Amino acid sequence: MGTPDPRTAVRCSACAALVSGGASYCPQCGDPLAQAVSSPVAHACPACPDGAMESYRLQPTPSHPQGWAVYGCRSCGGVWVDAETLDAMLASAAQQSTALGASGRVKRRELSMTGAVVYRPCSVCGETMARRNFARISGVIVDECRKHGSFFDAGELEDVLAFVRSGGMMLARQRHDEELERERRAAERTAAMSKRSPLMREVDRPLDADHGGVDWGDGSPDLGVAFLRWAGAWVRNMFR
């Protein structure tokens, strides 16, 4: 539902989006469409047991005048992209993000927690690929072989490029920096606590009903209870 019929669809020569045959313009990037020349290749489709993939040449670039190649399956609409080609496509999408300012809402998928998890073989070497959430926050689960490339189910490559064009990589970098900052602060608190005396560490622990603590209402620690905790722990350690 909502995916162009892979038996008649073509791939945009600019952004690799799967577009219904007969369309004049790409709905993803707006570029005029040209019929991509496809040919059978030896790659097997990771999603289809007997699915054969075809090669599509994307538009040439100054650094790659012969054009970039991606491999598509006409049975399921999946796409195999080698690492170098994917890096070039993501770099182009990131440039568009910078040019547009990426001021709108980042386009992300909602992760589904239902359905069986399937690990697929690499299209080149046949080894089981890893599954990862692209950029950790995109919501697109990609099958990746670190040696040879990545496989995208129908619609996933388009969603990844839309995520990058809408500023997703900048958001991912911001979230990553925030996570590192939280980890740094947590490490500093742990280091500071380790330098304090056992009694003061007991004072800093929250008082609760399980330990007989008293809620003073104004946040003041119950020093008597803290001392008893520390003394009890010291006695237990002495007789271990």
C-alpha positions as CSV (number, residue, x, y, z in Angstrom):
1,M,0.0,0.0,0.0
2,G,1.4,3.4,-1.0
3,T,4.4,1.9,-2.7
4,P,4.7,2.1,-6.6
5,D,4.4,-1.2,-8.3
6,P,8.0,-2.4,-8.5
7,R,7.3,-4.3,-11.8
8,T,6.6,-1.1,-13.7
9,A,8.2,1.6,-11.5
10,V,11.4,3.5,-12.3
11,R,14.1,5.0,-10.1
12,C,14.7,8.7,-10.1
13,S,18.2,9.4,-11.6
14,A,18.8,12.1,-9.0
15,C,17.6,10.7,-5.7
16,A,17.0,7.0,-6.4
17,A,13.3,7.3,-5.3
18,L,11.0,4.5,-6.7
19,V,8.5,6.3,-8.9
20,S,5.4,5.0,-10.7
21,G,6.1,4.4,-14.4
22,G,4.9,7.2,-16.6
23,A,5.4,10.0,-14.1
24,S,7.0,13.2,-15.5
25,Y,8.6,14.4,-12.3
26,C,10.0,12.8,-9.1
27,P,7.7,13.4,-6.1
28,Q,10.6,13.2,-3.7
29,C,13.0,15.8,-5.2
30,G,11.1,17.3,-8.1
31,D,13.7,16.4,-10.8
32,P,12.5,15.4,-14.3
33,L,12.6,11.7,-14.7
34,A,14.6,9.8,-17.2
35,Q,14.1,6.1,-17.8
36,A,17.1,4.3,-16.1
37,V,18.8,1.7,-18.2
38,S,18.7,-1.5,-16.2
39,S,20.4,-4.9,-16.7
40,P,20.5,-8.1,-14.7
41,V,23.3,-8.6,-12.2
42,A,24.7,-11.4,-10.2
43,H,23.5,-9.9,-6.9
44,A,20.7,-11.9,-5.1
45,C,18.0,-10.1,-3.3
46,P,18.4,-10.5,0.4
47,A,14.6,-10.3,0.9
48,C,13.5,-12.7,-1.8
49,P,14.7,-16.3,-1.9
50,D,14.8,-16.4,-5.7
51,G,14.7,-12.7,-6.4
52,A,17.2,-11.4,-9.0
53,M,18.3,-7.8,-8.9
54,E,18.9,-5.3,-11.7
55,S,21.4,-2.5,-12.0
56,Y,20.3,1.1,-12.3
57,R,22.6,3.9,-13.2
58,L,22.0,7.1,-11.4
59,Q,23.0,10.5,-12.8
60,P,26.8,11.2,-13.3
61,T,28.6,13.5,-10.9
62,P,31.9,15.5,-11.5
63,S,33.7,13.0,-9.2
64,H,32.0,10.0,-10.7
65,P,31.3,10.7,-14.4
66,Q,30.2,7.1,-15.2
67,G,27.3,7.5,-12.7
68,W,26.5,5.7,-9.5
69,A,24.9,2.2,-9.6
70,V,22.3,0.9,-7.3
71,Y,20.7,-2.6,-7.5
72,G,16.9,-3.0,-7.3
73,C,14.6,-6.0,-7.0
74,R,11.5,-5.8,-9.2
75,S,9.8,-8.5,-7.1
76,C,9.8,-6.7,-3.7
77,G,11.1,-3.2,-4.5
78,G,14.1,-3.5,-2.3
79,V,17.4,-1.8,-3.0
80,W,21.0,-2.8,-2.5
81,V,23.5,0.0,-2.3
82,D,27.3,-0.4,-1.8
83,A,28.9,1.7,0.9
84,E,30.7,4.2,-1.4
85,T,27.5,4.9,-3.4
86,L,25.4,5.3,-0.2
87,D,28.0,7.8,1.2
88,A,27.7,9.8,-2.0
89,M,23.9,9.8,-1.9
90,L,23.9,10.8,1.8
91,A,26.4,13.6,1.1
92,S,24.3,15.0,-1.7
93,A,21.2,14.9,0.5
94,A,23.0,16.6,3.4
95,Q,24.1,19.4,1.0
96,Q,20.4,19.9,0.1
97,S,19.6,20.0,3.8
98,T,22.2,22.8,4.3
99,A,21.0,24.7,1.2
100,L,17.4,24.6,2.3
101,G,18.2,25.4,5.9
102,A,16.4,22.3,7.3
103,S,14.2,24.6,9.3
104,G,11.1,22.4,9.1
105,R,10.2,19.2,10.9
106,V,12.7,16.3,10.6
107,K,11.0,13.4,8.7
108,R,11.2,10.3,10.8
109,R,9.5,6.9,10.9
110,E,7.7,5.6,14.0
111,L,9.5,2.4,15.1
112,S,7.2,-0.6,15.1
113,M,7.6,-3.0,18.0
114,T,5.5,-5.7,16.3
115,G,6.4,-8.2,13.7
116,A,9.1,-10.8,13.5
117,V,12.8,-9.7,13.4
118,V,14.5,-11.2,10.3
119,Y,18.2,-11.2,9.8
120,R,19.1,-11.2,6.1
121,P,22.2,-12.4,4.2
122,C,24.5,-9.9,2.4
123,S,23.8,-9.7,-1.3
124,V,27.6,-10.0,-2.0
125,C,29.2,-12.4,0.6
126,G,26.1,-14.1,2.0
127,E,27.0,-13.4,5.6
128,T,24.3,-12.4,8.0
129,M,23.9,-8.6,8.1
130,A,23.4,-6.4,11.1
131,R,20.2,-4.4,11.7
132,R,20.5,-0.8,12.8
133,N,18.3,2.2,13.2
134,F,19.8,4.6,10.7
135,A,21.4,7.5,12.5
136,R,19.9,6.1,15.7
137,I,16.8,8.3,15.5
138,S,15.5,8.0,11.9
139,G,13.2,5.0,12.7
140,V,14.4,3.3,9.5
141,I,15.9,-0.2,10.3
142,V,18.5,-0.9,7.7
143,D,20.2,-4.2,7.0
144,E,24.0,-3.5,6.8
145,C,27.1,-5.5,5.8
146,R,30.1,-3.5,7.0
147,K,32.2,-4.9,4.2
148,H,29.9,-4.5,1.2
149,G,26.9,-2.3,1.6
150,S,23.3,-2.0,2.8
151,F,19.9,-3.3,1.8
152,F,16.7,-1.2,2.0
153,D,13.2,-2.6,1.9
154,A,10.8,-0.8,-0.5
155,G,10.5,2.8,0.6
156,E,13.3,2.7,3.2
157,L,16.0,4.4,1.0
158,E,13.5,7.2,0.1
159,D,12.7,7.7,3.8
160,V,16.4,7.7,4.8
161,L,17.2,10.4,2.1
162,A,14.1,12.4,3.2
163,F,15.3,12.2,6.8
164,V,18.8,13.6,5.8
165,R,17.3,16.3,3.6
166,S,15.0,17.5,6.4
167,G,18.0,18.0,8.8
168,G,18.0,14.6,10.4
169,M,21.8,14.3,10.6
170,M,22.0,17.6,12.4
171,L,19.4,16.5,14.9
172,A,21.2,13.1,15.3
173,R,24.4,14.9,16.0
174,Q,22.7,17.2,18.6
175,R,21.1,14.1,20.3
176,H,24.5,12.4,20.3
177,D,26.2,15.4,21.9
178,E,23.4,15.6,24.5
179,E,23.9,12.0,25.4
180,L,27.7,12.4,25.8
181,E,27.0,15.4,28.0
182,R,24.7,13.4,30.3
183,E,27.2,10.6,30.5
184,R,30.0,13.1,31.4
185,R,27.8,14.6,34.2
186,A,26.9,11.2,35.5
187,A,30.6,10.2,35.6
188,E,31.5,13.4,37.5
189,R,28.8,12.8,40.1
190,T,30.0,9.2,40.5
191,A,33.6,10.4,40.9
192,A,32.5,13.1,43.4
193,M,30.5,10.6,45.5
194,S,33.4,8.1,45.6
195,K,35.6,10.8,47.3
196,R,33.1,11.4,50.1
197,S,33.1,9.6,53.4
198,P,30.8,6.6,53.9
199,L,28.7,8.5,56.3
200,M,28.2,11.4,53.9
201,R,27.3,8.9,51.1
202,E,24.6,7.5,53.4
203,V,23.3,11.0,54.1
204,D,23.0,11.6,50.3
205,R,21.0,8.5,49.8
206,P,17.2,9.1,49.6
207,L,15.3,8.3,52.8
208,D,12.4,5.9,52.2
209,A,10.0,3.7,54.2
210,D,12.0,0.5,53.5
211,H,15.0,1.9,55.5
212,G,13.0,3.6,58.2
213,G,13.8,7.1,56.8
214,V,11.9,10.2,57.8
215,D,10.6,12.7,55.4
216,W,11.3,16.1,57.0
217,G,9.3,18.0,54.3
218,D,12.0,20.6,53.9
219,G,14.6,18.3,52.3
220,S,16.8,18.1,55.5
221,P,18.5,14.7,55.9
222,D,17.9,12.5,58.9
223,L,21.5,12.4,60.2
224,G,20.5,9.9,62.9
225,V,19.1,7.4,60.4
226,A,22.1,8.0,58.1
227,F,24.5,7.2,61.0
228,L,22.6,4.0,61.8
229,R,22.8,2.9,58.2
230,W,26.5,3.6,58.1
231,A,27.1,1.8,61.4
232,G,25.0,-1.2,60.4
233,A,26.9,-1.5,57.1
234,W,30.3,-1.3,59.0
235,V,29.2,-4.0,61.4
236,R,28.0,-6.3,58.7
237,N,31.3,-5.9,56.8
238,M,33.3,-6.7,60.0
239,F,31.7,-10.1,60.3
240,R,31.7,-11.2,56.6
